[in-house]
């Protein structure tokens, strides 16, 4: 049985709209109308750019999960 790929999560309550995620991984992140981070609906699978964006987020608002809701 193969493991599900990780999914991106953004805690919008933590997001301070720094824009680092969208600058680091523009194919994965965008900014919503309120300026906070949002995951692009057409985002490709998690890769090194998304991991970099998560590690650079000043408030650690970006995480990954393998759990399905």
C-alpha positions in Angstrom: 0.0 0.0 0.0 1.5 3.4 -0.9 1.5 6.3 1.4 -0.6 9.4 0.5 1.5 12.4 -0.5 1.6 15.2 2.0 -0.9 18.0 1.8 -0.3 21.6 2.5 -2.1 23.4 5.3 -2.1 27.1 6.1 -3.2 28.3 9.5 -4.8 31.6 8.4 -5.2 32.8 12.0 -1.4 32.7 12.3 -0.6 34.2 8.8 0.8 37.7 8.9 0.7 38.3 5.1 4.5 38.4 4.7 4.3 37.0 1.2 7.4 34.8 1.6 5.4 31.7 0.7 4.1 33.1 -2.6 7.6 34.5 -3.4 9.3 31.1 -2.6 6.7 28.7 -4.1 4.5 30.7 -6.5 3.1 27.6 -8.1 1.8 26.5 -4.7 0.8 29.7 -2.9 -1.0 32.9 -3.7 -2.5 35.7 -1.7 -6.2 35.9 -1.0 -8.2 39.2 -1.1 -7.3 39.9 2.5 -3.5 39.5 1.7 -3.1 36.3 3.6 -1.6 33.1 2.1 -3.8 30.8 0.2 -3.0 27.5 -1.5 -3.5 27.6 -5.3 -6.3 25.2 -6.3 -4.1 23.9 -9.1 -1.0 23.5 -6.9 1.3 20.6 -7.8 2.4 18.1 -5.2 4.5 19.2 -2.3 8.2 19.7 -3.4 11.4 21.3 -2.2 10.0 24.8 -2.8 7.0 24.2 -0.6 9.2 22.8 2.1 11.4 26.0 1.8 8.3 28.2 2.0 7.2 26.4 5.2 10.6 26.7 6.8 10.9 30.5 5.9 7.4 31.4 7.2 8.1 33.8 10.1 5.1 32.5 12.1 5.2 28.8 11.1 1.7 29.0 9.5 2.5 26.4 6.8 2.4 22.8 7.7 2.0 19.4 6.0 -0.2 16.5 6.8 -0.9 13.0 5.4 -4.2 12.7 7.1 -7.4 12.9 5.1 -10.3 14.9 6.3 
